[in-house]
Amino acid sequence: MTAAPPYLETLAKALPLEDAVRIELREGVPVFRARPRIQERIEELLEKEKQPTSPLTEGEERELLQYEELDEFLSLVNRLVRNSMRAGGEAGIGQAP
């Protein structure tokens, strides 16, 4: 069994993961996405980051970095799911009779 990359352990401990991710079906493929409230918070932080008069606090910078890590992780999961389903479909696996 391989160990999880260290950033995943940090991510799991740092983010409010409960109710942070939703699953949507796109063309029959599950897609993992951040919930709207998480997306709104990210947009809020990005807007604040652009403002020279009110820079992000150290805590907000950490929070934004953690959301970026979550986004990378969800992108990886989505690619793996998509590739797995594509490979399964080509081999006839997972298709309804």
C-alpha positions in Angstrom: 0.0 0.0 0.0 1.4 3.4 -1.0 1.3 6.3 1.4 -0.8 9.4 0.5 1.2 12.4 -0.6 1.9 14.6 2.4 -0.2 17.5 1.1 -3.3 15.3 1.0 -3.0 14.7 4.7 -2.6 18.4 5.3 -5.5 19.1 3.0 -7.8 16.7 4.8 -7.0 18.3 8.2 -7.1 21.9 7.1 -10.2 22.3 5.0 -13.8 22.2 6.1 -14.3 19.1 3.9 -17.6 18.1 5.3 -20.2 19.2 2.8 -17.5 21.0 0.7 -17.7 18.8 -2.4 -20.6 17.8 -4.5 -20.9 15.3 -7.4 -22.6 16.2 -10.6 -23.2 13.8 -13.5 -22.0 15.1 -16.9 -22.8 12.8 -19.8 -23.1 10.0 -17.3 -19.7 10.7 -15.8 -19.5 11.8 -12.1 -17.7 15.1 -11.7 -16.5 16.2 -8.3 -16.8 20.0 -7.7 -16.6 22.4 -4.8 -19.9 23.5 -3.4 -21.1 26.9 -4.4 -20.3 28.4 -0.9 -16.7 27.2 -1.3 -16.5 28.6 -4.8 -17.9 31.9 -3.5 -15.3 32.0 -0.8 -12.6 31.4 -3.3 -13.9 34.2 -5.5 -14.0 36.5 -2.4 -10.4 35.8 -1.5 -9.2 36.3 -5.1 -11.0 39.6 -5.3 -9.5 40.7 -2.0 -6.1 39.6 -3.2 -6.4 42.0 -6.2 -7.1 45.0 -3.9 -3.8 46.8 -3.0 -5.6 48.6 -0.1 -6.7 45.4 1.7 -4.2 42.6 1.2 -5.0 39.1 2.3 -4.1 38.2 5.9 -1.7 35.4 6.5 -4.6 33.1 7.4 -6.5 34.1 4.2 -3.4 33.3 2.2 -3.2 29.9 3.7 -6.9 29.3 3.1 -6.5 30.3 -0.5 -3.6 28.0 -0.9 -5.6 25.2 0.6 -8.4 25.8 -1.8 -6.0 25.7 -4.7 -4.8 22.3 -3.4 -8.4 21.1 -3.2 -8.9 22.2 -6.8 -5.8 20.3 -7.9 -7.0 17.3 -6.0 -10.5 17.4 -7.5 -9.0 17.9 -11.0 -6.9 14.7 -10.4 -9.9 12.7 -9.2 -12.0 13.9 -12.1 -9.3 12.9 -14.6 -8.9 9.5 -13.0 -12.7 8.9 -13.0 -13.0 10.0 -16.6 -10.1 7.9 -17.8 -11.3 4.9 -15.8 -14.8 5.1 -17.3 -13.4 5.7 -20.8 -11.1 2.6 -20.4 -14.0 0.6 -19.0 -16.3 1.6 -21.8 -13.8 0.6 -24.4 -13.5 -2.8 -22.8 -17.2 -3.2 -22.3 -16.8 -3.0 -18.5 -19.4 -1.1 -16.5 -21.9 -0.9 -19.4 -25.5 -1.9 -18.9 -26.5 -5.1 -20.7 
